[in-house]
Amino acid sequence: MSNPKFEYWLLLHFEDGSGVRSSGDCSERLKKYLPNYNKGIDIKRITPERILEAIYRAEKRDSPPCMDWPRGVGTTVYRLVKSLTREC
């Protein structure tokens, strides 16, 4: 789960995501890194290093860890990604 939307998780691949207050803020910030983003991603832009950075940033913002979904700006997608990569 992500708040304000899933794209916040994508934004964390490029920056720390601070100052995002709305869905619109999130979209505008993401366009700096993925200018043609329209729910599709150029997979070459999401490298293993960027995934690790996003996990780090999301974990840092999820403190203390929420039990269900983020009440403020944040994401718990990192938990799924960590779980999947641990299984590989």
N, C-alpha and C positions, 0 to 999 in steps of 0.2 A: 504494500500500500504506500502511496505517496500523497503528500499534501503540499501544494495545491493540485498537482496532477502528476501522472507518470513521467512526463518530460523533465520534472525536477531531478529524477534519477539520472537522466541523460546529461543534464547540465552539470552534475557533479563529476562527470568524466573530464570536464574541462576547467572547472573552477570550484571554489568552496560554496557557492550558492548563497552567500550571505546577502541580506537586503531584499530577497525576493518576498514580496508581500501578497502577490495575487497570481492567478493563472496567466494573466496578460504579461506581468513582469517576467515570469518564467519563460514564456514564449519569446519575448523580445531578447532576453539574455541568450537563449539558446540559438537564436538566429545569428549571433556573432560568430558562432563556431560551426553551425550547420545552416548556412544561409538558405538553402533550398529545402529545408526540412518540412515535410508534410506527411507525418506518420510513417515515413519510410527512412531507413538509415543506410548510408554508404558504410558497409561493414568495415571497410579499410580504415575508417576514422575511429573506430572503437577497438583499440589495440589492447592486448593483455595488460600493458602498463597502465593504460587509462582505466581499465576495469579495476585494477588494484587501487588506483588513486580514488576512484569513486567509492569503493568499499570503505577505504580509510575515512574519507570525508563524511560519508553517510553515518558510519559508526560514531564518529566524533560528535555529530549533531544529535544522535539518538542517545543522549545522556541526561538523565537515567533512561535506560531502554524502555520504550513504551510496550505495553503488554498486547495491544491490539493494533491500533493505527495511530499515526502521528496526529496529535491535537494541534500542533503548530506546524510551521514549515519543516518538512523532513520527509524521509522515506525509509521503509523497511525492506525494500527490494534487495538491499545488500545481503540480508539474511538468506534469501532464496539463492542468490548467486554464490555465496559462500558454501551453502549446503550442496549445491550442484557441483561446484568445483572440487569439493572434498570427496565426492563420490566418483570422480573421474580418475 
